[in-house]
Amino acid sequence: MSAHFTVHLSFCFEKNGVLETATNEASWLKTLTPSAYASMVESGQISAGMLPKLDNGFKALQKGVKKVSIKNASNLLTPTGTTLTYD
């Protein structure tokens, strides 16, 4: 689809974005790059259910999706959440 259209993908869940600190709801990141993601996985900041969301989000960017956001479902139409970007 991304070969023919500008595609934006939003992964929606109960948090406002990818949290820098799991216990601090206000610590969501505005952007996340693959290198920062790898560092956060290695340090344990990102784990469990976030791994498939982020892995698939970065794969979607590689396949031509223009923008990938991780956000709260209640904020679907707002410019909030974490946007995945390349380094």
N, CA, C and O atoms as CSV, one atom per row, in Angstrom:
chain,resi,resn,atom,element,x,y,z
A,1,MET,N,N,0.809,-1.185,0.000
A,1,MET,CA,C,0.000,0.000,0.000
A,1,MET,C,C,0.860,1.260,0.000
A,1,MET,O,O,0.522,2.251,-0.648
A,2,SER,N,N,1.987,1.217,0.738
A,2,SER,CA,C,2.839,2.401,0.839
A,2,SER,C,C,3.520,2.729,-0.488
A,2,SER,O,O,4.038,3.833,-0.653
A,3,ALA,N,N,3.529,1.789,-1.438
A,3,ALA,CA,C,4.090,2.076,-2.758
A,3,ALA,C,C,3.170,2.992,-3.566
A,3,ALA,O,O,3.616,3.642,-4.512
A,4,HIS,N,N,1.900,3.045,-3.200
A,4,HIS,CA,C,0.934,3.817,-3.967
A,4,HIS,C,C,0.301,4.982,-3.203
A,4,HIS,O,O,-0.272,5.885,-3.812
A,5,PHE,N,N,0.403,4.965,-1.886
A,5,PHE,CA,C,-0.243,5.974,-1.053
A,5,PHE,C,C,0.705,6.428,0.052
A,5,PHE,O,O,1.647,5.715,0.397
A,6,THR,N,N,0.457,7.615,0.610
A,6,THR,CA,C,1.171,8.056,1.799
A,6,THR,C,C,0.473,7.407,2.985
A,6,THR,O,O,-0.698,7.678,3.252
A,7,VAL,N,N,1.201,6.547,3.693
A,7,VAL,CA,C,0.610,5.764,4.774
A,7,VAL,C,C,1.170,6.229,6.114
A,7,VAL,O,O,2.383,6.339,6.288
A,8,HIS,N,N,0.276,6.500,7.051
A,8,HIS,CA,C,0.638,6.807,8.436
A,8,HIS,C,C,0.035,5.703,9.289
A,8,HIS,O,O,-1.140,5.368,9.137
A,9,LEU,N,N,0.828,5.141,10.177
A,9,LEU,CA,C,0.411,4.026,11.029
A,9,LEU,C,C,0.458,4.468,12.484
A,9,LEU,O,O,1.453,5.038,12.932
A,10,SER,N,N,-0.609,4.208,13.216
A,10,SER,CA,C,-0.640,4.509,14.650
A,10,SER,C,C,-0.890,3.222,15.418
A,10,SER,O,O,-1.870,2.519,15.174
A,11,PHE,N,N,0.008,2.923,16.350
A,11,PHE,CA,C,-0.198,1.820,17.284
A,11,PHE,C,C,-0.805,2.439,18.536
A,11,PHE,O,O,-0.185,3.290,19.175
A,12,CYS,N,N,-1.993,2.021,18.881
A,12,CYS,CA,C,-2.698,2.610,20.019
A,12,CYS,C,C,-2.714,1.654,21.202
A,12,CYS,O,O,-2.950,0.456,21.051
A,13,PHE,N,N,-2.461,2.203,22.367
A,13,PHE,CA,C,-2.536,1.445,23.605
A,13,PHE,C,C,-2.798,2.393,24.757
A,13,PHE,O,O,-3.111,3.559,24.517
A,14,GLU,N,N,-2.686,1.952,25.979
A,14,GLU,CA,C,-3.135,2.741,27.134
A,14,GLU,C,C,-2.171,3.837,27.596
A,14,GLU,O,O,-2.535,4.632,28.462
A,15,LYS,N,N,-0.989,3.902,27.062
A,15,LYS,CA,C,-0.006,4.934,27.446
A,15,LYS,C,C,-0.028,6.064,26.424
A,15,LYS,O,O,-0.549,5.896,25.321
A,16,ASN,N,N,0.537,7.218,26.787
A,16,ASN,CA,C,0.576,8.361,25.874
A,16,ASN,C,C,1.671,8.262,24.829
A,16,ASN,O,O,1.693,9.037,23.874
A,17,GLY,N,N,2.571,7.324,25.003
A,17,GLY,CA,C,3.683,7.111,24.077
A,17,GLY,C,C,4.659,6.152,24.721
A,17,GLY,O,O,4.361,5.549,25.752
A,18,VAL,N,N,5.821,6.012,24.116
A,18,VAL,CA,C,6.874,5.170,24.684
A,18,VAL,C,C,7.446,5.912,25.885
A,18,VAL,O,O,7.908,7.046,25.765
A,19,LEU,N,N,7.410,5.263,27.039
A,19,LEU,CA,C,7.869,5.904,28.274
A,19,LEU,C,C,9.367,5.724,28.459
A,19,LEU,O,O,9.901,4.629,28.284
A,20,GLU,N,N,10.029,6.801,28.813
A,20,GLU,CA,C,11.459,6.728,29.130
A,20,GLU,C,C,11.652,6.014,30.464
A,20,GLU,O,O,12.608,5.260,30.641
A,21,THR,N,N,10.740,6.257,31.396
A,21,THR,CA,C,10.736,5.614,32.703
A,21,THR,C,C,9.373,4.962,32.886
A,21,THR,O,O,8.356,5.655,32.924
A,22,ALA,N,N,9.343,3.648,32.999
A,22,ALA,CA,C,8.085,2.894,33.023
A,22,ALA,C,C,7.127,3.345,34.124
A,22,ALA,O,O,5.911,3.240,33.960
A,23,THR,N,N,7.646,3.835,35.221
A,23,THR,CA,C,6.787,4.241,36.337
A,23,THR,C,C,6.346,5.701,36.275
A,23,THR,O,O,5.606,6.162,37.144
A,24,ASN,N,N,6.798,6.435,35.247
A,24,ASN,CA,C,6.455,7.852,35.123
A,24,ASN,C,C,5.646,8.063,33.844
A,24,ASN,O,O,6.205,8.119,32.749
A,25,GLU,N,N,4.331,8.180,33.992
A,25,GLU,CA,C,3.427,8.333,32.851
A,25,GLU,C,C,3.715,9.587,32.021
A,25,GLU,O,O,3.367,9.644,30.842
A,26,ALA,N,N,4.344,10.582,32.631
A,26,ALA,CA,C,4.633,11.833,31.932
A,26,ALA,C,C,5.962,11.798,31.186
A,26,ALA,O,O,6.343,12.794,30.570
A,27,SER,N,N,6.671,10.682,31.227
A,27,SER,CA,C,8.007,10.622,30.628
A,27,SER,C,C,8.009,10.107,29.188
A,27,SER,O,O,9.032,9.611,28.716
A,28,TRP,N,N,6.878,10.218,28.483
A,28,TRP,CA,C,6.842,9.685,27.122
A,28,TRP,C,C,7.730,10.495,26.198
A,28,TRP,O,O,7.838,11.717,26.300
A,29,LEU,N,N,8.356,9.768,25.299
A,29,LEU,CA,C,9.300,10.358,24.352
A,29,LEU,C,C,8.574,10.911,23.138
A,29,LEU,O,O,7.605,10.311,22.673
A,30,LYS,N,N,9.022,12.038,22.620
A,30,LYS,CA,C,8.428,12.616,21.424
A,30,LYS,C,C,8.856,11.826,20.181
A,30,LYS,O,O,8.047,11.594,19.283
A,31,THR,N,N,10.115,11.420,20.131
A,31,THR,CA,C,10.614,10.620,19.014
A,31,THR,C,C,11.454,9.467,19.549
A,31,THR,O,O,11.941,9.507,20.678
A,32,LEU,N,N,11.615,8.442,18.720
A,32,LEU,CA,C,12.452,7.297,19.074
A,32,LEU,C,C,13.130,6.797,17.806
A,32,LEU,O,O,12.474,6.528,16.800
A,33,THR,N,N,14.450,6.677,17.869
A,33,THR,CA,C,15.240,6.177,16.745
A,33,THR,C,C,15.615,4.719,16.997
A,33,THR,O,O,15.534,4.254,18.134
A,34,PRO,N,N,16.026,3.989,15.955
A,34,PRO,CA,C,16.444,2.602,16.168
A,34,PRO,C,C,17.601,2.455,17.161
A,34,PRO,O,O,17.615,1.514,17.954
A,35,SER,N,N,18.569,3.375,17.127
A,35,SER,CA,C,19.696,3.253,18.056
A,35,SER,C,C,19.266,3.517,19.498
A,35,SER,O,O,19.711,2.825,20.413
A,36,ALA,N,N,18.403,4.514,19.706
A,36,ALA,CA,C,17.893,4.773,21.054
A,36,ALA,C,C,17.045,3.600,21.527
A,36,ALA,O,O,17.108,3.215,22.694
A,37,TYR,N,N,16.249,3.029,20.620
A,37,TYR,CA,C,15.440,1.852,20.939
A,37,TYR,C,C,16.324,0.694,21.392
A,37,TYR,O,O,16.046,0.059,22.409
A,38,ALA,N,N,17.390,0.419,20.636
A,38,ALA,CA,C,18.297,-0.677,20.988
A,38,ALA,C,C,18.923,-0.450,22.365
A,38,ALA,O,O,19.039,-1.388,23.154
A,39,SER,N,N,19.321,0.771,22.656
A,39,SER,CA,C,19.904,1.090,23.967
A,39,SER,C,C,18.890,0.893,25.085
A,39,SER,O,O,19.228,0.385,26.154
A,40,MET,N,N,17.647,1.297,24.837
A,40,MET,CA,C,16.614,1.169,25.869
A,40,MET,C,C,16.218,-0.292,26.097
A,40,MET,O,O,15.874,-0.672,27.216
A,41,VAL,N,N,16.263,-1.098,25.060
A,41,VAL,CA,C,16.008,-2.536,25.219
A,41,VAL,C,C,17.135,-3.160,26.028
A,41,VAL,O,O,16.890,-3.942,26.947
A,42,GLU,N,N,18.366,-2.813,25.685
A,42,GLU,CA,C,19.538,-3.362,26.386
A,42,GLU,C,C,19.524,-2.996,27.870
A,42,GLU,O,O,19.909,-3.809,28.711
A,43,SER,N,N,19.086,-1.783,28.195
A,43,SER,CA,C,19.066,-1.347,29.591
A,43,SER,C,C,17.821,-1.830,30.337
A,43,SER,O,O,17.740,-1.687,31.557
A,44,GLY,N,N,16.855,-2.398,29.620
A,44,GLY,CA,C,15.634,-2.878,30.260
A,44,GLY,C,C,14.536,-1.839,30.365
A,44,GLY,O,O,13.487,-2.106,30.951
A,45,GLN,N,N,14.762,-0.648,29.803
A,45,GLN,CA,C,13.739,0.403,29.848
A,45,GLN,C,C,12.529,0.028,28.995
A,45,GLN,O,O,11.398,0.392,29.316
A,46,ILE,N,N,12.773,-0.696,27.916
A,46,ILE,CA,C,11.708,-1.170,27.043
A,46,ILE,C,C,11.751,-2.683,27.052
A,46,ILE,O,O,12.802,-3.285,26.834
A,47,SER,N,N,10.595,-3.299,27.307
A,47,SER,CA,C,10.540,-4.758,27.357
A,47,SER,C,C,9.111,-5.226,27.099
A,47,SER,O,O,8.208,-4.429,26.845
A,48,ALA,N,N,8.941,-6.510,27.170
A,48,ALA,CA,C,7.629,-7.175,27.109
A,48,ALA,C,C,6.780,-6.727,25.926
A,48,ALA,O,O,7.216,-6.827,24.779
A,49,GLY,N,N,5.576,-6.234,26.192
A,49,GLY,CA,C,4.609,-5.929,25.152
A,49,GLY,C,C,4.981,-4.793,24.221
A,49,GLY,O,O,4.408,-4.672,23.139
A,50,MET,N,N,5.933,-3.956,24.621
A,50,MET,CA,C,6.348,-2.865,23.743
A,50,MET,C,C,7.252,-3.364,22.621
A,50,MET,O,O,7.324,-2.736,21.565
A,51,LEU,N,N,7.933,-4.466,22.831
A,51,LEU,CA,C,8.879,-4.952,21.821
A,51,LEU,C,C,8.216,-5.233,20.473
A,51,LEU,O,O,8.711,-4.752,19.454
A,52,PRO,N,N,7.119,-5.989,20.424
A,52,PRO,CA,C,6.514,-6.231,19.108
A,52,PRO,C,C,5.963,-4.965,18.450
A,52,PRO,O,O,6.041,-4.823,17.230
A,53,LYS,N,N,5.413,-4.054,19.235
A,53,LYS,CA,C,4.899,-2.798,18.670
A,53,LYS,C,C,6.023,-2.029,17.989
A,53,LYS,O,O,5.884,-1.583,16.850
A,54,LEU,N,N,7.126,-1.882,18.689
A,54,LEU,CA,C,8.231,-1.096,18.160
A,54,LEU,C,C,8.963,-1.827,17.037
A,54,LEU,O,O,9.333,-1.206,16.041
A,55,ASP,N,N,9.177,-3.120,17.178
A,55,ASP,CA,C,9.804,-3.884,16.094
A,55,ASP,C,C,8.995,-3.747,14.811
A,55,ASP,O,O,9.555,-3.489,13.745
A,56,ASN,N,N,7.685,-3.919,14.911
A,56,ASN,CA,C,6.828,-3.812,13.734
A,56,ASN,C,C,6.750,-2.379,13.218
A,56,ASN,O,O,6.644,-2.164,12.010
A,57,GLY,N,N,6.802,-1.414,14.101
A,57,GLY,CA,C,6.794,-0.015,13.680
A,57,GLY,C,C,8.024,0.337,12.859
A,57,GLY,O,O,7.912,0.983,11.817
A,58,PHE,N,N,9.198,-0.085,13.321
A,58,PHE,CA,C,10.421,0.196,12.568
A,58,PHE,C,C,10.448,-0.582,11.247
A,58,PHE,O,O,10.955,-0.072,10.247
A,59,LYS,N,N,9.918,-1.796,11.227
A,59,LYS,CA,C,9.823,-2.563,9.973
A,59,LYS,C,C,8.901,-1.856,8.990
A,59,LYS,O,O,9.178,-1.825,7.791
A,60,ALA,N,N,7.807,-1.288,9.486
A,60,ALA,CA,C,6.881,-0.557,8.614
A,60,ALA,C,C,7.572,0.637,7.972
A,60,ALA,O,O,7.360,0.910,6.791
A,61,LEU,N,N,8.401,1.358,8.737
A,61,LEU,CA,C,9.150,2.481,8.169
A,61,LEU,C,C,10.082,1.997,7.063
A,61,LEU,O,O,10.205,2.644,6.023
A,62,GLN,N,N,10.734,0.866,7.286
A,62,GLN,CA,C,11.639,0.302,6.282
A,62,GLN,C,C,10.893,-0.077,5.006
A,62,GLN,O,O,11.470,-0.055,3.918
A,63,LYS,N,N,9.621,-0.423,5.134
A,63,LYS,CA,C,8.811,-0.845,3.985
A,63,LYS,C,C,8.102,0.321,3.293
A,63,LYS,O,O,7.328,0.115,2.359
A,64,GLY,N,N,8.370,1.547,3.756
A,64,GLY,CA,C,7.832,2.702,3.061
A,64,GLY,C,C,6.700,3.454,3.741
A,64,GLY,O,O,6.203,4.441,3.197
A,65,VAL,N,N,6.282,3.005,4.924
A,65,VAL,CA,C,5.283,3.768,5.669
A,65,VAL,C,C,5.913,5.112,6.029
A,65,VAL,O,O,7.042,5.160,6.517
A,66,LYS,N,N,5.196,6.185,5.792
A,66,LYS,CA,C,5.734,7.536,5.961
A,66,LYS,C,C,5.924,7.931,7.426
A,66,LYS,O,O,6.917,8.571,7.773
A,67,LYS,N,N,4.972,7.550,8.290
A,67,LYS,CA,C,5.036,7.947,9.698
A,67,LYS,C,C,4.430,6.849,10.560
A,67,LYS,O,O,3.379,6.293,10.241
A,68,VAL,N,N,5.119,6.546,11.666
A,68,VAL,CA,C,4.614,5.578,12.644
A,68,VAL,C,C,4.578,6.257,14.004
A,68,VAL,O,O,5.576,6.817,14.458
A,69,SER,N,N,3.420,6.202,14.646
A,69,SER,CA,C,3.239,6.800,15.969
A,69,SER,C,C,2.781,5.735,16.956
A,69,SER,O,O,2.041,4.816,16.602
A,70,ILE,N,N,3.232,5.873,18.191
A,70,ILE,CA,C,2.801,5.034,19.305
A,70,ILE,C,C,2.075,5.979,20.249
A,70,ILE,O,O,2.677,6.926,20.755
A,71,LYS,N,N,0.771,5.735,20.498
A,71,LYS,CA,C,0.019,6.708,21.284
A,71,LYS,C,C,-1.174,6.082,21.983
A,71,LYS,O,O,-1.529,4.929,21.740
A,72,ASN,N,N,-1.778,6.865,22.852
A,72,ASN,CA,C,-3.002,6.468,23.532
A,72,ASN,C,C,-4.154,6.531,22.541
A,72,ASN,O,O,-4.253,7.477,21.761
A,73,ALA,N,N,-5.015,5.539,22.569
A,73,ALA,CA,C,-6.142,5.482,21.635
A,73,ALA,C,C,-7.040,6.707,21.748
A,73,ALA,O,O,-7.636,7.123,20.754
A,74,SER,N,N,-7.149,7.289,22.929
A,74,SER,CA,C,-8.002,8.466,23.091
A,74,SER,C,C,-7.408,9.701,22.426
A,74,SER,O,O,-8.097,10.708,22.266
A,75,ASN,N,N,-6.135,9.635,22.038
A,75,ASN,CA,C,-5.456,10.757,21.380
A,75,ASN,C,C,-5.181,10.472,19.906
A,75,ASN,O,O,-4.284,11.067,19.309
A,76,LEU,N,N,-5.947,9.572,19.335
A,76,LEU,CA,C,-5.681,9.120,17.975
A,76,LEU,C,C,-5.581,10.267,16.970
A,76,LEU,O,O,-4.726,10.235,16.086
A,77,LEU,N,N,-6.422,11.257,17.090
A,77,LEU,CA,C,-6.445,12.341,16.109
A,77,LEU,C,C,-5.640,13.570,16.523
A,77,LEU,O,O,-5.754,14.626,15.902
A,78,THR,N,N,-4.835,13.436,17.559
A,78,THR,CA,C,-4.009,14.558,18.010
A,78,THR,C,C,-2.539,14.282,17.684
A,78,THR,O,O,-2.153,13.127,17.505
A,79,PRO,N,N,-1.724,15.325,17.606
A,79,PRO,CA,C,-0.304,15.139,17.293
A,79,PRO,C,C,0.532,14.773,18.515
A,79,PRO,O,O,1.628,15.306,18.692
A,80,THR,N,N,0.039,13.885,19.347
A,80,THR,CA,C,0.771,13.448,20.532
A,80,THR,C,C,1.360,12.072,20.276
A,80,THR,O,O,1.224,11.520,19.184
A,81,GLY,N,N,2.007,11.530,21.275
A,81,GLY,CA,C,2.584,10.202,21.167
A,81,GLY,C,C,4.040,10.238,20.761
A,81,GLY,O,O,4.639,11.304,20.620
A,82,THR,N,N,4.599,9.054,20.575
A,82,THR,CA,C,5.991,8.902,20.174
A,82,THR,C,C,6.040,8.593,18.694
A,82,THR,O,O,5.388,7.656,18.234
A,83,THR,N,N,6.810,9.372,17.936
A,83,THR,CA,C,6.993,9.135,16.514
A,83,THR,C,C,8.295,8.395,16.297
A,83,THR,O,O,9.339,8.816,16.794
A,84,LEU,N,N,8.247,7.296,15.562
A,84,LEU,CA,C,9.449,6.537,15.245
A,84,LEU,C,C,10.143,7.187,14.059
A,84,LEU,O,O,9.503,7.506,13.057
A,85,THR,N,N,11.450,7.383,14.172
A,85,THR,CA,C,12.234,8.021,13.114
A,85,THR,C,C,13.547,7.271,12.937
A,85,THR,O,O,13.932,6.459,13.779
A,86,TYR,N,N,14.219,7.548,11.847
A,86,TYR,CA,C,15.553,6.993,11.633
A,86,TYR,C,C,16.599,7.916,12.217
A,86,TYR,O,O,16.369,9.115,12.372
A,87,ASP,N,N,17.769,7.340,12.546
A,87,ASP,CA,C,18.892,8.110,13.106
A,87,ASP,C,C,19.317,9.235,12.175
A,87,ASP,O,O,20.245,9.980,12.490
